[in-house]
Amino acid sequence: MHAKRSPERLSIFSDGVFAVLITVLVLELRPPELPTFVDLLSHWPSWLGYAVSYVFIAIVWANHHHLMHYAAEATPRLMWFNFAHLFSVSLLPLSTAWMAVSKLAPQPVAFYAAVFFLVNATYICLIWELVERRPVEEVTLKERRIMRFRAIITLCVFGAAAAVAMKYPLVGLGMCCCCLAVYLKPEAPGVQEQGAEEPSAAA
């Protein structure tokens, strides 16, 4: 029997990627050319895009951190799902910069929402690997159902936001922002986090 590979290094690597992404995100901000508040306010698409992306990365990190508590072993499938998730999140600085430079033009905002869709889709893969495949005594059916429902609904909203943004970019961006509130609390609503603690201790 081969020794189990601890998921600790995978979590540490992921944390480092999230930290780098936030740093890259802030480096994309450019100060206004004129020393006036009017010129500062004229760059509001950049500040808005940065704020939304910063909150989004923070929420993604919090949920990823919570989900990794279910990992008992860093299997090859988990590592590749995790890499796919990190890749999708790494597109945020690019999509944020394009959206800001275009001043919230339809296609950049649609691409921005599509990145949200991709991040959520890869998150569902992690849920399937880390939660759906665990025994019922470790993760209750209620918790599985809530996490699955939340993930699928937000995935559909992100997809719809990308389509809506092609004609109404602000509405599409607003739809993305509304979905963020659903993930402010990483654990499933109404379910205690005790199910995540046992696998963590075993790891």
N, C-alpha and C positions, 0 to 999 in steps of 0.2 A: 504494500500500500504506500502511495506517495503522501508526503506530508502536505497538509492543507496550506495553501498560500494565503497569508493574512491580507485582508482588504485594507489594512491601515495605510500601506504605501500608496495604494490607489486613491484613498481619500486625501492624503497629504498632497499628492501630485495635482489632484483636482482643485484643491484649495489654492494652490500656487497659480494655476491657470486663471481662476476667477480673480485673483488679486492682480495679475498682469492685465487682464481685460479691463478692469476698472481704471487702471493706470493709463492704458492706451486710450480709453474713452475720454479721460480728462485732457489728454495731450492734444486731442482733436479740437478743443476749444481755442478760439482765437480772440484776442482782445480787440475792441473796436478801434478803428483808425483815428477817430476824433475823440478828444478828451471831454465828451459831453454825455450826460445821461440819456439824451435823446438818441444818440448813436448807439449807446449800449442797449437801449430798449428796442432798437431797430433789428437787433440780432436775436430777437425772442425765439425764432424757430430753433436756433442752435441751443439755447438754454433749455427750451422745452424738450427737445430731443434728448439732450444730455440727462435731464432730470428723469424722464421716463425710462431711459435705458439703464441709468444707475439703479433705480428702484427695481427694475426688472431683473438685473443681474443679482442684486441683493436677495430678491425673492427666490430666484432660481438656485442660488447658493444655499439658502436656508432649507429649501425643499430637498435639494440634493444631499445635504448633510443629514437631514432626517431620514431620507430613504436609505442611505448607506449604513444606517444602524441595523438594517435587516440583513446585511451581508455577512455571511459566515465564512465565505471563501472567495478569493479573487479568481473566479473561473475565467477561461479565455473568452467566453461569451459575454460575461459581465464587463470585462476590460474593453471589448470592442463596442459594446453598447455605450459604455461610458465615454469612449473616445468620440463616438458619433454625437453624443450629447454635447460634449465640450466643443466639437467642431461647429455645431449649429450655434452655440452661444458666441463663439469667436467671430461670427459674422455680424454681430451687433455693432461694433465700432464702425465698420464699413457702411452698414445700412443707416446708422445714425448720422454719419457725416454726409452721406448723399442726400438724405432727407433734409438736413439742415441747410446745405448749400443750395438746394433747389427751392428752399422756402416752402416746404410742405407741398410740393407738386404731386400730382396723382400717382405716377408710376413709382417714384422713390418711396412714398408712403405705403403703396401696395407691396413693394419689396420688403419694407420694414415689417409689415404685418405677416408676410410670408416667412420671414425669419422667426417670428414668434411661433408660427405654425410648426416650423421645423423643430424648434426647441421643445415644444410640447409633444410632438410626435416621438422624438427620441426619449423624452421623459416617460412616455407610456411604455416604451421598450424596457426601460429600467424597472418600472412598476411590474411588468410581466415577469422579468427575470428575478427580482428580489422579493416580490410580495405574492404574486399569483402562484408561484411554484413552491411556496412554503406550506408546511402542514397547517391544518385548521387550528390546532391548539396553539400555534405561535402567532397567527394572524387570523382574526375572526372573519367570518363571512360578511358581517356588517361592515367592517373596515375595508375589506376588499371591494365591496359593492360601492361604498362611498367614494373611494379613491378612483375606481374605474369610471364611475358616473361623472365625477368632477373633471377628470382628464379628458374624457370624450366630448363633453359639452363645451369645454373651453377650446378644444381642438377645432370643433365645428365653428365656434365664434371667430377664432383667429382666421380660419379659411374664409368665412363670410366677410370679415373685415378687409382682407386683401382684395376681394372682389368689389366691395363697396367703395374702397379707397380709390379705385380707378375713376370714379365719377365724383365722389364726395370724400376727399382725403381727410378732412377734419373729423368726419363721422367715423371713418375707418380707424383713425388713430384713437378716437374716443372709445370705440368698441374694445380695442386692445387694452386700454387703461382700465376699463371696467373689469376685464378678466383678471387683472393683477390682484384685485381685492379678494378674489376667491382663494388665492394661495398665500395670503398674508399669514395664515396659521398653517404651518406645514402638515401637522397631523390631521387626520380626518375629523371633521366637526362631530362632536358628541362622543368621540372615542378616545379613551385615555391612551397615553403613550407607552403603557406597560408592555404591550406586545413587541415594541421595538427594543426594549431594554434587555430582554432575555437573550436574543441572538447576539447582541453586542457583547454581553458578558461572556458568552460561549466563545466568541471570536478571540 
